[in-house]
Amino acid sequence: MSLLRRSGVDLDSTLDALAMTPGDPTLALSPGRLARATWTPRGPASLEVRWDDGDDVHVTAWGEGAAWLLERVPRLLGLEDDASGFAPEGPRPLRDLWRRYRGDRVGATGTLWHDLAWFVVQQRVARSDAADQWRRLVTALGRPAPGALGLVLPPAPELVARLGHTDLHPLGLERRRAQALVSAAREVRRLERLVDGPLPGAALQAVPGVGPWTVSCLSFHTWGDPDTVVEGDDGVPSRVAWLLSGQRRADDAVMRALLEPYRPHRYRVLRLAMRAPAPPRHGPRRSSPDIRRH
């Protein structure tokens, strides 16, 4: 077990980013507790983090990759993310949000295979469908995680690398995403050596089926870059524009322009925008697919 000090970091808020899809068998997140099962370059591992209203953070890990995970826990929890230079002078709603979430930080998982597989499944589909397909993928091809946490490991990359795209069709993945997942599994051992350096954007996009949207998600999630701008995600530009300028509808170009004054903290602003109320809709409410570029 390791003991850390969180020094004012709001872990409940910071770790929300790990729960992007509900019902994830690899994750358990509740107030004061995180448990996560994942793959590391040294093998499978599970992590449990507990905290309360004080500054103490208790961390325990199991499995072949336990030491690797423990070494990176401060980054995962956002304890190494320096937000001291972020003092937004923009519109009042943005300032109010930052006062409310001043303890929020951008964590870095470092778990490239887990994250890459997770985001490939989310490409071009509604979030509810992605959650269901990720759950089915992990349940069918994963295995029980180390420790007695009741979690399931994501499928091992070596297992996925041996599959054909048709093997993944019964789990809800069509040919394009299935091929992207298999390609990622075949390349990830080479790429995961780069997680402690700058984002290798070109190398990641050389993997078939991995494009700008997926790489930008890895940038903030795996590498913990607080200046990432996520493009190609339907609805995000309008949320940013509504917060910063009161515009109900916007595209990626408008979002980029609005975020430009906030370098090197553009992802912090985007993250706050996603916590703010959504812009009002025109006409009757209707469901629409979450369409994303890969």
C-alpha positions as CSV (number, residue, x, y, z in Angstrom):
1,M,0.0,0.0,0.0
2,S,1.2,3.5,-0.8
3,L,0.2,6.8,0.9
4,L,-0.1,10.0,-1.1
5,R,-1.2,13.6,-0.3
6,R,-3.7,15.1,-2.6
7,S,-3.1,18.7,-1.6
8,G,-6.4,20.2,-2.5
9,V,-7.0,18.1,-5.7
10,D,-10.6,17.2,-6.0
11,L,-10.3,13.5,-6.9
12,D,-14.0,12.9,-7.3
13,S,-14.1,15.5,-10.0
14,T,-10.8,14.6,-11.6
15,L,-11.5,10.9,-11.9
16,D,-14.9,11.5,-13.5
17,A,-13.1,11.3,-16.8
18,L,-12.5,7.6,-16.3
19,A,-16.3,6.9,-16.2
20,M,-17.1,8.1,-19.7
21,T,-19.2,5.1,-20.5
22,P,-21.6,3.6,-17.8
23,G,-21.4,0.0,-16.8
24,D,-17.7,-0.5,-17.5
25,P,-16.6,-3.9,-16.1
26,T,-13.0,-2.6,-15.8
27,L,-13.9,0.2,-13.5
28,A,-15.7,1.0,-10.2
29,L,-15.9,4.7,-9.2
30,S,-17.8,6.1,-6.3
31,P,-17.3,9.0,-3.9
32,G,-14.0,8.4,-2.1
33,R,-13.0,5.3,-4.1
34,L,-11.6,4.3,-7.5
35,A,-10.9,0.7,-8.6
36,R,-9.6,0.0,-12.1
37,A,-8.4,-3.1,-13.9
38,T,-6.0,-2.6,-16.8
39,W,-3.1,-3.8,-18.9
40,T,0.4,-2.4,-18.4
41,P,3.6,-3.1,-20.4
42,R,4.5,-5.5,-17.5
43,G,1.2,-7.4,-17.5
44,P,-2.2,-7.2,-15.9
45,A,-2.9,-5.2,-12.8
46,S,-5.6,-3.8,-10.6
47,L,-5.6,-0.6,-8.6
48,E,-7.7,0.7,-5.7
49,V,-7.5,4.3,-4.5
50,R,-9.4,5.5,-1.4
51,W,-9.6,9.0,0.0
52,D,-11.8,11.1,2.4
53,D,-12.2,14.7,3.3
54,G,-8.6,14.9,4.4
55,D,-5.5,15.0,2.2
56,D,-4.4,11.3,2.6
57,V,-4.8,9.0,-0.3
58,H,-4.4,5.3,0.1
59,V,-3.4,3.3,-2.9
60,T,-3.1,-0.5,-3.3
61,A,-2.3,-2.5,-6.5
62,W,-2.2,-6.2,-7.5
63,G,-0.8,-8.2,-10.4
64,E,2.2,-8.3,-12.6
65,G,1.9,-4.6,-13.5
66,A,1.3,-3.4,-9.9
67,A,4.6,-1.6,-9.5
68,W,4.2,0.0,-12.9
69,L,0.8,1.3,-11.9
70,L,1.9,2.5,-8.5
71,E,4.7,4.5,-10.0
72,R,2.2,6.4,-12.2
73,V,-0.6,6.9,-9.7
74,P,0.3,10.6,-9.1
75,R,-0.2,11.3,-12.8
76,L,-3.4,9.3,-12.9
77,L,-4.9,11.3,-10.0
78,G,-3.8,14.6,-11.5
79,L,-1.4,15.3,-8.7
80,E,1.3,16.3,-11.2
81,D,-1.0,18.6,-13.3
82,D,-0.1,22.2,-12.6
83,A,-3.2,24.4,-13.0
84,S,-1.7,27.4,-11.2
85,G,-1.4,29.4,-14.4
86,F,-5.1,29.0,-15.2
87,A,-7.0,32.1,-14.2
88,P,-9.7,32.6,-16.8
89,E,-10.8,36.1,-17.4
90,G,-13.5,35.2,-19.9
91,P,-17.3,35.3,-19.4
92,R,-18.7,35.1,-15.9
93,P,-20.2,31.5,-16.4
94,L,-16.7,30.3,-17.1
95,R,-15.2,32.0,-14.1
96,D,-18.0,30.7,-11.9
97,L,-17.4,27.1,-13.1
98,W,-13.7,27.4,-12.4
99,R,-14.4,28.6,-8.8
100,R,-16.7,25.6,-8.4
101,Y,-14.2,23.1,-9.9
102,R,-11.0,24.7,-8.9
103,G,-9.7,21.4,-7.5
104,D,-10.3,19.6,-10.9
105,R,-7.1,18.3,-12.6
106,V,-6.3,16.5,-15.8
107,G,-5.0,13.0,-15.0
108,A,-2.9,10.8,-17.3
109,T,-3.6,7.0,-17.2
110,G,-0.5,5.9,-19.2
111,T,-2.5,2.7,-20.1
112,L,-2.4,3.0,-23.9
113,W,-3.9,-0.4,-24.9
114,H,-6.9,0.0,-22.5
115,D,-7.5,3.6,-23.6
116,L,-7.0,3.0,-27.3
117,A,-9.4,0.0,-27.3
118,W,-11.9,2.0,-25.4
119,F,-11.9,5.0,-27.7
120,V,-11.9,2.8,-30.9
121,V,-15.1,1.2,-29.6
122,Q,-16.6,4.8,-29.2
123,Q,-15.8,5.9,-32.8
124,R,-18.8,7.1,-34.7
125,V,-21.5,5.6,-32.5
126,A,-23.9,6.9,-29.8
127,R,-22.4,6.8,-26.3
128,S,-25.1,4.4,-25.1
129,D,-24.2,2.0,-27.9
130,A,-20.5,2.3,-27.2
131,A,-21.1,1.6,-23.5
132,D,-23.0,-1.6,-24.4
133,Q,-20.4,-2.8,-26.9
134,W,-17.5,-2.1,-24.6
135,R,-19.2,-4.1,-21.8
136,R,-19.9,-7.0,-24.2
137,L,-16.3,-6.9,-25.5
138,V,-14.8,-7.0,-22.0
139,T,-17.2,-9.6,-20.7
140,A,-16.7,-11.9,-23.6
141,L,-12.9,-11.6,-24.1
142,G,-11.6,-10.3,-20.9
143,R,-10.7,-12.2,-17.7
144,P,-11.0,-11.7,-14.0
145,A,-8.6,-9.0,-12.8
146,P,-6.0,-9.5,-10.1
147,G,-7.2,-8.7,-6.5
148,A,-10.6,-9.3,-5.1
149,L,-12.3,-6.2,-6.5
150,G,-14.8,-7.9,-8.8
151,L,-13.4,-6.3,-11.9
152,V,-12.7,-7.7,-15.4
153,L,-9.6,-6.9,-17.4
154,P,-10.0,-5.6,-21.0
155,P,-9.2,-8.2,-23.6
156,A,-5.4,-8.8,-23.8
157,P,-3.9,-7.2,-26.9
158,E,-2.2,-10.5,-27.9
159,L,-5.7,-12.1,-27.9
160,V,-7.3,-9.4,-30.0
161,A,-4.3,-9.3,-32.4
162,R,-5.1,-12.9,-33.4
163,L,-8.8,-12.2,-34.2
164,G,-10.4,-11.5,-37.6
165,H,-12.9,-8.7,-37.9
166,T,-15.7,-11.2,-38.2
167,D,-14.9,-12.5,-34.7
168,L,-16.0,-9.1,-33.3
169,H,-19.2,-8.7,-35.2
170,P,-21.3,-10.6,-32.6
171,L,-20.1,-8.1,-30.0
172,G,-21.6,-5.2,-32.0
173,L,-18.5,-4.0,-33.8
174,E,-18.9,-3.5,-37.5
175,R,-16.0,-4.2,-39.9
176,R,-14.4,-0.7,-39.7
177,R,-14.1,-0.6,-35.9
178,A,-13.3,-4.3,-35.7
179,Q,-10.4,-3.9,-38.1
180,A,-9.2,-0.8,-36.2
181,L,-9.2,-2.6,-32.9
182,V,-7.3,-5.6,-34.3
183,S,-4.7,-3.2,-36.0
184,A,-4.3,-1.3,-32.7
185,A,-3.7,-4.6,-30.8
186,R,-1.0,-5.6,-33.3
187,E,0.9,-2.2,-32.9
188,V,0.3,-1.3,-29.3
189,R,3.4,-3.0,-27.7
190,R,5.6,-0.9,-29.9
191,L,3.7,2.3,-29.2
192,E,3.3,1.9,-25.5
193,R,7.0,2.5,-25.0
194,L,6.2,6.1,-25.9
195,V,3.7,6.9,-23.1
196,D,6.2,8.7,-20.9
197,G,7.2,11.1,-23.7
198,P,5.4,13.6,-25.9
199,L,2.2,12.5,-27.6
200,P,3.4,10.5,-30.7
201,G,0.5,11.7,-32.9
202,A,1.9,10.7,-36.2
203,A,2.8,7.2,-35.0
204,L,-0.6,6.7,-33.6
205,Q,-2.4,7.9,-36.7
206,A,-0.3,5.5,-38.7
207,V,-2.4,2.7,-37.2
208,P,-5.2,1.9,-39.6
209,G,-8.5,3.2,-38.2
210,V,-6.9,5.6,-35.7
211,G,-7.5,9.2,-36.8
212,P,-7.5,12.7,-35.2
213,W,-10.5,12.2,-32.9
214,T,-9.0,9.1,-31.3
215,V,-5.6,10.7,-31.0
216,S,-7.0,13.8,-29.4
217,C,-8.9,11.6,-26.8
218,L,-5.6,9.8,-26.1
219,S,-3.9,13.1,-25.7
220,F,-6.0,14.2,-22.7
221,H,-6.8,10.8,-21.3
222,T,-3.6,8.8,-21.6
223,W,-1.0,11.6,-21.8
224,G,-2.9,14.1,-19.6
225,D,-2.4,17.2,-21.9
226,P,-4.5,20.1,-20.5
227,D,-4.3,21.9,-23.8
228,T,-5.9,19.3,-26.0
229,V,-8.8,20.3,-28.3
230,V,-11.1,17.4,-29.2
231,E,-12.5,17.9,-32.7
232,G,-14.9,15.8,-34.6
233,D,-17.2,15.1,-31.6
234,D,-20.7,16.2,-32.3
235,G,-22.2,18.5,-29.7
236,V,-18.9,19.6,-28.1
237,P,-18.3,22.7,-30.2
238,S,-21.8,24.0,-29.3
239,R,-21.2,23.4,-25.6
240,V,-18.0,25.4,-25.8
241,A,-19.6,28.2,-27.8
242,W,-22.6,28.4,-25.5
243,L,-20.3,28.8,-22.5
244,L,-17.9,31.3,-24.0
245,S,-20.0,33.4,-26.4
246,G,-23.7,32.5,-25.9
247,Q,-23.9,30.9,-29.4
248,R,-26.3,27.9,-29.6
249,R,-24.6,26.2,-32.5
250,A,-21.0,26.0,-33.5
251,D,-18.6,23.9,-35.5
252,D,-15.0,22.9,-34.8
253,A,-13.6,26.0,-36.5
254,V,-15.6,28.3,-34.2
255,M,-14.6,26.2,-31.2
256,R,-10.9,26.5,-32.1
257,A,-11.2,30.3,-32.4
258,L,-13.0,30.6,-29.1
259,L,-10.5,28.4,-27.2
260,E,-7.4,30.1,-28.7
261,P,-7.0,32.7,-26.0
262,Y,-6.9,30.0,-23.3
263,R,-3.7,28.3,-24.4
264,P,-2.1,26.3,-22.8
265,H,-5.3,25.3,-20.9
266,R,-7.8,24.8,-23.7
267,Y,-8.8,21.3,-22.5
268,R,-9.6,22.7,-19.1
269,V,-12.0,25.1,-20.7
270,L,-13.5,22.4,-22.8
271,R,-13.9,20.2,-19.7
272,L,-15.7,23.0,-17.9
273,A,-17.9,23.5,-20.9
274,M,-19.0,19.9,-20.7
275,R,-20.0,20.4,-17.0
276,A,-22.0,23.5,-17.8
277,P,-25.7,23.4,-18.9
278,A,-26.2,22.5,-22.6
279,P,-27.5,25.2,-24.9
280,P,-31.2,25.3,-25.3
281,R,-32.6,23.4,-28.3
282,H,-34.7,24.8,-31.1
283,G,-38.0,23.0,-31.6
284,P,-39.1,19.8,-30.0
285,R,-36.4,17.6,-28.4
286,R,-35.4,14.5,-30.4
287,S,-32.7,11.9,-30.0
288,S,-29.8,12.1,-32.4
289,P,-26.8,9.8,-32.9
290,D,-23.4,10.8,-31.5
291,I,-21.6,10.9,-34.8
292,R,-17.8,11.1,-34.6
293,R,-14.9,11.1,-37.0
294,H,-12.3,8.5,-36.2
